[in-house]
Amino acid sequence: MNSFNYAFKTTIIGSMPHTDPEKACRLIRRYLKNIPAWPQLPRRSPFEAMDAQFSRGFPGLEITHGKLAFERSEGFEKALESLYENYLGDKYASYAVTPEYAAGLHCFTGMAGFSPPAVKGQVSGPVSWCLSVADKSGKSILYDDILSDAAARMLALSARWQEDLLGRISKNTLLFLDEPAMSSYGSAFFSLPGEKLAGLIRETMSRLRGLKGIHCCGNTDWGLILSTGVDVLSLDAYQHGSTLSLYPEAVAALLARGGAVAWGIVPNTDEAIAGETVATLKDRLEETMGAFTRSGISFRTLAEASLLTPSCSLSALSEEGAEQVLAVMAELSEKMISRYL
């Protein structure tokens, strides 16, 4: 059981609208005092798209204009064997994310005089990553047991490398797996059993030593997500907050083991944030959290195990809109702490 003090601290999902990493990092440092996160900058380069960013070291992979494609080329078997050897030996240096692929990460970790209470990073989840990679026939590698298993191990090594890097800034690290594709689980889009998907997620988290989180920006089977043993569940509570209340037992088990819910209650579009205030978002959050009291979870217990985030990525906003989201979120955090903690 972990003992991290969540208590309405704030962080972000990852992506920012900036192309200048220093500008993005300054903004994060200004508003995210307790759990700052390094900024992904997809507008800066196609290599900073979520899937391309964490692709280094996968056998047979080609990246063209940010698009990933797989081919069993000559030397594939040997490269696959090397990946498994590195995984078994916990040799993750070869899976580092270079500045070309993550300028925000390297700017963030290079800032002077920076030692926050905790720090957050993120990596593509294995389900979403595998769905973004197709072979020459157009079939996703998620449906190939060997390739999907290898991808989970590659992502585990990349996540472990990142955790080690972030651990130099703060002893408290939180790594999110971004799994937007899990919002399609249960639909005709998915023909794989839930245990297969949960197994890939567990594998990707298996090398992490700090706190582990999963973010999904749509409705999904939250019980399946929570069955992976994750420490922090991150969801778009602005649009889908009520869906989590359908899983009170799974949420209660999360809280019992010292886990938390990251409520993505601040909207992530310029239009939506312009139409909200701290007061309206506070009402929305209280209503969403209050639903759990009807299942026997006290509001105070849930408040102590809550983080606040934007609903999802901020990359689609203007730079001014992104700053407004961070400012509103910081004020909302203060209001919730004052009222309930």
C-alpha angles and dihedrals in degrees: 000000000000122000103206114147103233100168100156095311114162136235138148136245093241120257122097129186095237129109093194108076094199092055092049092048093049090053092049092048091050097052107024103064100159108033110015117181130206113252124245109211110201092166090060096061140347086238088068093061108120097254101039090047093067101036102099114128101019111136117244095007124143125188118205118176089337094309118123124220131174130214130172094235128172110295094026095124092050092048090049091051090051091052091054092047090052091048094050090047094045089236102157104156092096090059097057118136107238126217090256088064100034115022090162093057094052093044090049095050091045097057114121123234093016120139111142123181090253138358133211132213135174141211133183113271116240096243094053093040094051092048089056092057121073133180124232091279091056095250117139115244088228086085093055109084095205096047096042090049090050091049092053089053093047091051090047090057092046090049092048091051090050093048090053091050094048090046088070088066099043135002088224111074130178119191119191124202107214108220110170090152091066088075086076094053111123093028128102086265090076123057097168125099118253093241090060091054093044089050092055090050092049090050092053091050095044098094096047118108100185131054117318126209138181124208123199118171098201140047114291143148096295091184089062092048092049092048088071091074094247118169099213127032113203121195142162095260092172092070105012106027094118092059093070092058087069088072104054096149093052091047091048089052090050091053092044091059092049097263130139146212119238104211110210091203101145111082120238105218128084091234096050097045090048089059096051136073133194088258095053092047091048089054091048093049094047091051092050094047093041091065089073093060088071087062095052099264110129118231091231092054091050092045091055089053098047135108126187124225140155113274091256141319119350094209095104094058129086114257088253091051091051091053090049090053091052093046093049091046092051091051092045089053091054091049094050093046091049093048102042111015 
